[in-house]
Structures are given as structure tokens and as C-alpha cells.
Amino acid sequence: MEEMTEEMNNNVTINEVDYAMDDLSDKAKNLISFIKKLDDDLAEHRFSMDKSFLARTKVVEDLVQEVENPEDVEEVTA
């Protein structure tokens, strides 16, 4: 898998080769911006999936509690 990292000094590393951003074509710069946007989107999706997973885990715990000990659970209204 190809790797890309951007350093604070306005360089980018692609497949272990450093490039100065100023030396790259406009198309390359646009592609780098697109990759950054995709990385941000992926991070948001991971967060959303983690949130949904945690919520589902809690609901399953509540269901188990309700089935096994119905008198111990307060009634929840949606």
C-alpha cells in the first residue's frame, strides 16, 4: 500500500521519498488535498461506527438485564 505523510515544513513523503510541495504539479497538490479530505471522512466514519457500536453494546446489556431480571429494570419510554 502506498503511504503518504505531510510534514510541517511543507514537504510531503510518498513511498518513503520526500517532495517539496512547491515542486509538485497542481494536479499532485489537488490529489494530496483530496487524500486529506478522505482521511478526515474516514476518521468521522470510524467515530460514528465506534459510537454506534458502544450504543448497541449498551442496548444489548439492557436487553439481557430486562430478560434475566425484569423487576430490576426501570421502565424506559422512547
C-alpha positions in Angstrom: 0.0 0.0 0.0 1.3 3.4 -0.9 2.0 5.7 2.1 1.8 9.5 2.2 2.7 11.8 5.1 2.9 15.5 5.1 5.4 17.3 7.3 5.0 20.7 8.9 7.9 22.1 6.8 5.7 22.0 3.6 7.1 18.7 2.4 5.3 15.5 1.6 6.6 12.0 1.9 5.2 9.5 -0.7 6.5 5.9 -0.6 9.5 7.0 1.6 10.5 9.8 -0.8 10.4 13.4 0.3 8.9 16.0 -2.1 8.7 19.8 -1.6 5.1 20.8 -2.0 6.2 23.8 -4.1 7.8 21.4 -6.6 4.7 19.4 -7.2 2.2 19.9 -10.0 -1.2 21.4 -9.3 -2.7 18.0 -10.0 -0.5 16.4 -7.4 -1.4 19.1 -4.9 -5.1 18.6 -5.6 -4.7 14.8 -5.2 -3.0 15.4 -1.8 -5.8 17.7 -0.7 -8.3 15.0 -1.8 -6.5 12.3 0.2 -6.5 14.6 3.3 -10.3 15.0 2.9 -10.8 11.3 2.5 -8.7 10.7 5.6 -10.9 13.2 7.5 -14.0 11.4 6.2 -12.7 8.0 7.3 -11.9 9.4 10.8 -15.5 10.7 11.1 -16.9 7.3 9.9 -14.7 5.5 12.4 -16.0 7.7 15.2 -19.6 7.2 14.1 -19.1 3.4 13.9 -17.5 3.4 17.4 -20.4 5.4 18.8 -22.9 3.0 17.2 -21.0 0.0 18.5 -21.0 1.4 22.0 -24.7 2.2 21.9 -25.5 -1.2 20.6 -23.5 -2.9 23.3 -25.4 -0.9 26.0 -28.8 -1.8 24.4 -27.8 -5.5 24.4 -26.8 -5.2 28.1 -30.1 -3.6 28.9 -32.0 -6.3 27.0 -30.1 -9.1 28.8 -30.9 -7.3 32.1 -34.6 -7.0 31.2 -34.9 -10.6 30.2 -33.0 -12.0 33.1 -34.2 -9.7 35.8 -37.3 -7.8 34.6 -38.2 -6.5 38.0 -34.8 -4.8 38.5 -35.0 -2.6 35.4 -36.9 0.7 35.4 -39.4 1.1 32.5 -37.9 3.1 29.7 -40.1 5.0 27.3 -39.0 6.1 23.9 
